[in-house]
Every structure is written in structure tokens, then in C-alpha cells.
């Protein structure tokens, strides 16, 4: 069977995958919400009349097209609509643009989207290029394999064929942990599902929240082994430039996250989409950058 479009098979670290991050900073603190209203925080977005959101279209449970309606739906889509609701008073004032894991940072840097909500882990390496909201979800890297395959932990991937999405933290950590491994890097996690179903790979590794969405589509697959590295998801936002101060947008997004954490909306979103992970852990407690009182 042909490989997914854009797939790359490697037994060494290719240029398209990020190097292992040196997590010497604390990447999680973000700007605290202030008392300003949306017209003051995000005047450009308000004037445009819609929030432009970059996301995936093939990440089951987070952002995918409903097969019946054809509409984008999922946890990340719901979050985008909550942010739009707080900016405009209408959750429908959103424009969605499809991004891959490997082009989502460039989309922010090139002003193609206002925010990226694409199960994107907050890391020190990524903070060199973009900024983030506080974490809205805490995932953990795990391994997915075919039931009865004999793969029970990440150590069992040595010498095997493993699928990852290009440009992800899962990819870089896999290279750093294994000496002998063949990696199939693809554009989307949906491509990984097809690859394992067609016996082109032996396993998939990424965040448990994404793997739950994959197993929901194939009962012959299972998540194995313990939780590995923590993966705090944040809303990606461009860094401020002289012509585009994004601090107000960061505070606006964090204001929405504070609200949905306090009023129960986050737990309802979790119950709707992610209950396969177990009882709701609650949204991560936010950490804010220390600031002088105004």
C-alpha cells in the first residue's frame, strides 16, 4: 500500500523534526487577565469581526469533521468558540484554518491566524518563536499498538517501525530515547491510524488524549505502558511586534480559560469529548508572570 502523502521514513534524525528540547526554563507562566474589555484588548480582531483559528481537521475528539454534518467539532473547536463568545458575544464568529503540526508556528509568525488551538504542547523551544496562554489541558505521552502485538512499553519500540506527526514533541523524544528505530513521520495523526491499520508501522506514540481519539476509531488498537512525559497544551499566539502587540490577546484568551475553569464549562467539555481518559482531572491551575501593579 502507498504511504500517506508527505510521509517520510527515517532511521536518523531528519531536518524536519525538532531537536530534543533543553527545558531549562519554566515555559508555563503567562500574562494574567486584566480588567479591560475585548474592545480594548483585541481591537483589530473586533474590527475584523471574526477570530481566525488554526487547528487540525483530523484529530478525533479534539478537532475533526463530523461525518454526518461535515462541521468541525471537538474539544479544541469548543474552546475556540468559547474564546469567540467572550470577544464578540457570538461563538459563531470564528474562521477555522487547517494547519499541520509542522506549519503551525509559522502560521502565527506570518500572521495567517490569530491563535493556534491544536493540542500544542508548551515548551521552552517553542516559546522562542511564539507565546502561549496558560495550559488548558495536561496530556501525557503514551504508546499505542495493535492488541496482542507484544508491545507493552516504550522500550519495546527498539528496532520497530513507529508513526509520529512531523514537528511534534513526541517525535523528538522518540529519537532521543531509541538507538535503533524506524520512524514514519506524517502530516496528521489520521495518517498514523491508516499506517498502523495497513501494517506499515508497529506502533504510534503521542499524547494519551490524541491516542484515545485514535482507539475510538479502531477496537483492535490499545494504549500500552505507563504515562511518560507531561504535555501541557496551550493556545499558541504570535509574539508581540512593533506593529502588532499581542499581549491583549494573551490576556483575552486567559480570561476565557479562567471563566471556563470557574463556571464548569471546561468539565462539561471534558465529559463530552475526553471521558475515555477517565474522570475529569480539572483544568490545570494557571501560573502567571509576575507583574508590577498598575
C-alpha positions as CSV (number, residue, x, y, z in Angstrom):
1,X,0.0,0.0,0.0
2,X,1.3,3.5,-0.7
3,X,2.4,5.6,2.2
4,X,0.3,8.7,3.2
5,X,1.0,11.8,1.2
6,X,4.1,13.7,2.5
7,X,5.2,10.8,4.7
8,X,8.9,10.4,5.4
9,X,10.7,7.2,6.6
10,X,13.9,7.8,8.6
11,X,16.4,5.9,10.7
12,X,18.2,9.1,11.6
13,X,17.0,12.5,12.8
14,X,15.7,14.3,9.7
15,X,15.9,18.1,9.4
16,X,12.1,18.3,9.6
17,X,12.0,17.1,13.2
18,X,12.8,19.3,16.1
19,X,15.9,18.6,18.1
20,X,15.4,17.5,21.6
21,X,14.4,20.5,23.7
22,X,16.6,21.8,26.5
23,X,13.8,22.5,29.0
24,X,15.8,24.8,31.2
25,X,13.1,27.5,31.5
26,X,9.7,27.3,33.1
27,X,7.5,27.6,30.0
28,X,4.1,27.7,31.7
29,X,3.6,31.2,33.2
30,X,1.5,33.5,31.0
31,X,0.0,37.0,31.3
32,X,-2.7,37.5,33.8
33,X,-6.2,38.6,32.7
34,X,-6.8,42.3,33.4
35,X,-10.0,44.4,33.8
36,X,-10.0,45.6,30.2
37,X,-12.9,44.7,27.8
38,X,-12.4,42.9,24.5
39,X,-12.6,46.1,22.5
40,X,-9.6,47.3,24.4
41,X,-7.7,44.1,24.4
42,X,-8.2,42.9,20.8
43,X,-9.4,45.9,18.7
44,X,-8.0,44.5,15.4
45,X,-9.9,41.2,15.9
46,X,-13.1,43.0,16.9
47,X,-12.9,45.3,13.9
48,X,-12.4,42.3,11.6
49,X,-15.5,40.7,13.1
50,X,-14.1,37.2,13.4
51,X,-11.4,35.2,15.3
52,X,-9.1,33.3,12.9
53,X,-8.1,30.0,14.5
54,X,-5.6,27.5,13.2
55,X,-6.3,23.8,14.0
56,X,-6.4,20.3,12.8
57,X,-9.2,18.7,10.8
58,X,-8.3,15.0,11.5
59,X,-7.6,14.8,15.3
60,X,-10.5,12.7,16.6
61,X,-12.1,14.2,19.7
62,X,-10.0,17.4,19.5
63,X,-10.8,18.8,16.1
64,X,-12.3,16.8,13.3
65,X,-15.1,16.9,10.8
66,X,-18.4,15.3,12.0
67,X,-19.1,12.6,9.4
68,X,-22.9,13.4,9.5
69,X,-22.8,17.2,9.4
70,X,-19.4,17.9,7.9
71,X,-18.9,20.5,10.5
72,X,-15.7,20.9,12.5
73,X,-16.2,19.7,16.1
74,X,-14.2,18.5,19.1
75,X,-12.6,19.8,22.3
76,X,-10.3,22.3,20.6
77,X,-13.2,23.6,18.4
78,X,-15.4,24.1,21.5
79,X,-12.6,26.1,23.2
80,X,-12.2,28.3,20.1
81,X,-15.9,29.1,20.2
82,X,-15.7,29.9,23.9
83,X,-13.0,32.4,23.1
84,X,-15.1,33.9,20.3
85,X,-18.1,34.1,22.6
86,X,-16.2,36.2,25.0
87,X,-14.8,38.5,22.3
88,X,-18.0,39.0,20.2
89,X,-20.8,37.6,22.3
90,X,-21.3,35.0,19.5
91,X,-19.4,31.7,19.3
92,X,-20.0,31.5,15.6
93,X,-17.7,34.4,14.7
94,X,-14.8,32.1,14.1
95,X,-12.9,31.3,10.9
96,X,-11.1,27.9,11.0
97,X,-7.9,27.3,9.0
98,X,-6.4,23.8,8.8
99,X,-2.7,23.5,9.9
100,X,-0.3,20.6,10.2
101,X,1.9,20.1,13.3
102,X,4.9,21.3,11.3
103,X,3.5,24.6,10.0
104,X,1.5,25.9,13.0
105,X,4.3,28.0,14.4
106,X,5.0,29.6,11.0
107,X,1.3,30.4,10.6
108,X,1.5,32.5,13.8
109,X,4.7,34.2,12.8
110,X,3.4,35.1,9.4
111,X,0.1,36.5,10.8
112,X,-2.0,33.9,9.0
113,X,-4.0,33.1,12.1
114,X,-4.8,34.9,15.4
115,X,-4.4,31.8,17.6
116,X,-3.4,28.1,17.2
117,X,-5.6,25.6,19.1
118,X,-4.1,22.3,18.0
119,X,-3.2,20.2,21.0
120,X,0.1,22.0,21.0
121,X,2.5,21.4,24.0
122,X,4.0,24.5,25.7
123,X,7.8,24.1,25.6
124,X,10.8,26.4,26.1
125,X,11.9,25.7,22.5
126,X,8.6,26.9,21.1
127,X,8.5,29.9,23.3
128,X,11.5,31.2,21.4
129,X,9.2,31.7,18.4
130,X,5.7,32.2,19.8
131,X,3.9,32.9,23.1
132,X,1.2,30.8,24.8
133,X,-1.8,31.0,27.1
134,X,-1.8,29.2,30.4
135,X,-2.3,25.4,29.9
136,X,-5.8,24.4,29.1
137,X,-5.1,20.6,29.2
138,X,-2.4,18.3,30.6
139,X,-1.7,15.2,28.5
140,X,1.0,12.6,28.8
141,X,3.0,10.8,26.1
142,X,2.0,7.1,25.7
143,X,2.3,4.3,23.2
144,X,-0.4,2.8,21.0
145,X,-0.1,-0.7,19.4
146,X,-2.2,-3.5,17.9
147,X,-3.7,-5.7,20.6
148,X,-1.6,-8.9,21.1
149,X,1.4,-7.4,19.3
150,X,3.7,-7.9,22.3
151,X,4.4,-4.2,22.6
152,X,3.7,-3.2,26.2
153,X,6.1,-0.2,26.8
154,X,8.2,2.3,25.0
155,X,11.3,0.1,25.4
156,X,9.6,-2.5,23.2
157,X,9.8,0.0,20.3
158,X,13.5,-0.6,19.9
159,X,14.0,-1.9,16.3
160,X,10.4,-1.4,15.4
161,X,8.5,0.9,13.0
162,X,6.8,3.8,14.7
163,X,4.5,6.6,13.4
164,X,4.6,10.2,14.6
165,X,3.4,13.5,13.3
166,X,6.3,15.7,12.0
167,X,7.2,18.6,14.1
168,X,5.8,17.2,17.4
169,X,7.5,16.8,20.8
170,X,6.6,13.1,20.6
171,X,8.9,12.8,17.5
172,X,11.9,14.5,19.1
173,X,11.6,12.5,22.3
174,X,11.4,9.2,20.4
175,X,14.7,9.9,18.6
176,X,16.4,10.8,21.8
177,X,15.2,7.6,23.6
178,X,15.9,4.9,20.9
179,X,19.1,3.8,19.2
180,X,17.5,1.5,16.6
181,X,14.2,2.6,15.3
182,X,12.4,3.4,12.0
183,X,10.2,6.4,12.2
184,X,7.4,7.2,9.8
185,X,6.7,10.9,10.1
186,X,3.4,12.1,8.6
187,X,1.3,15.2,8.4
188,X,-1.6,14.2,10.6
189,X,-2.5,11.6,13.3
190,X,-5.2,10.3,11.0
191,X,-2.4,9.3,8.6
192,X,-0.8,7.3,11.5
193,X,-4.1,5.5,12.0
194,X,-4.1,4.4,8.4
195,X,-0.5,3.4,8.5
196,X,-0.9,1.1,11.5
197,X,-4.1,-0.4,10.0
198,X,-2.2,-1.2,6.8
199,X,0.7,-2.7,8.8
200,X,3.2,0.0,7.7
201,X,4.1,0.7,11.3
202,X,4.1,-1.3,14.5
203,X,3.1,1.5,16.9
204,X,2.1,5.1,17.3
205,X,3.4,7.4,20.0
206,X,2.0,10.7,21.1
207,X,-0.2,12.2,23.8
208,X,-2.7,10.0,25.5
209,X,-5.5,12.4,24.7
210,X,-4.8,12.0,21.0
211,X,-4.4,8.3,21.3
212,X,-7.8,7.9,22.9
213,X,-9.3,9.5,19.8
214,X,-7.4,7.1,17.6
215,X,-8.5,4.0,19.6
216,X,-12.1,5.2,19.4
217,X,-11.9,4.6,15.7
218,X,-10.4,1.0,15.8
219,X,-11.2,-1.6,18.6
220,X,-8.1,-3.6,17.6
221,X,-5.8,-0.9,18.9
222,X,-4.8,-0.3,22.6
223,X,-2.8,2.2,24.6
224,X,0.0,0.5,26.5
225,X,2.7,1.3,29.1
226,X,2.9,4.0,31.7
227,X,2.5,7.7,31.3
228,X,5.7,9.2,30.0
229,X,6.5,12.9,29.6
230,X,3.9,15.5,30.6
231,X,2.5,17.5,27.7
232,X,0.7,20.8,28.8
233,X,-1.4,22.1,25.9
234,X,-1.6,25.9,25.4
235,X,-3.2,28.2,22.9
236,X,-0.5,29.5,20.7
237,X,-0.3,33.2,20.0
238,X,2.2,35.3,18.0
239,X,4.9,37.2,19.9
240,X,4.4,40.9,20.0
241,X,6.0,43.0,17.3
242,X,6.2,46.8,16.9
243,X,3.2,46.7,14.6
244,X,1.2,44.1,16.5
245,X,1.1,44.0,20.3
246,X,-0.4,40.6,21.2
247,X,-0.4,41.0,25.0
248,X,-4.1,41.9,24.9
249,X,-4.9,38.7,23.0
250,X,-3.0,36.6,25.5
251,X,-4.9,38.2,28.4
252,X,-8.2,37.8,26.5
253,X,-7.6,34.1,25.9
254,X,-6.5,33.6,29.6
255,X,-9.6,35.4,30.7
256,X,-11.7,32.8,28.8
257,X,-9.7,30.0,30.3
258,X,-10.3,31.4,33.8
259,X,-14.0,31.6,33.1
260,X,-14.5,28.1,31.8
261,X,-12.4,26.7,34.6
262,X,-14.6,28.5,37.2
263,X,-18.1,28.1,35.7
264,X,-17.8,24.4,34.9
265,X,-17.7,24.7,31.1
266,X,-14.2,23.0,31.0
267,X,-15.5,20.0,32.9
268,X,-18.5,19.8,30.5
269,X,-16.2,19.9,27.5
270,X,-14.1,17.2,29.1
271,X,-17.1,15.0,29.8
272,X,-18.3,15.4,26.2
273,X,-15.1,14.6,24.4
274,X,-12.4,13.1,26.7
275,X,-14.1,11.0,29.2
276,X,-12.3,8.0,27.7
277,X,-9.3,9.2,29.6
278,X,-11.1,8.7,32.9
279,X,-12.7,11.1,35.4
280,X,-12.1,14.8,34.8
281,X,-8.8,16.0,36.3
282,X,-9.9,19.6,36.0
283,X,-8.2,22.3,34.0
284,X,-4.6,22.8,35.1
285,X,-4.1,25.5,37.7
286,X,-2.8,28.6,35.9
287,X,0.6,30.2,36.5
288,X,1.0,33.9,35.7
289,X,4.0,36.0,35.0
290,X,4.8,38.4,38.0
291,X,3.9,41.9,37.1
292,X,4.1,45.3,38.8
293,X,0.7,46.6,40.0
294,X,-0.8,49.1,37.6
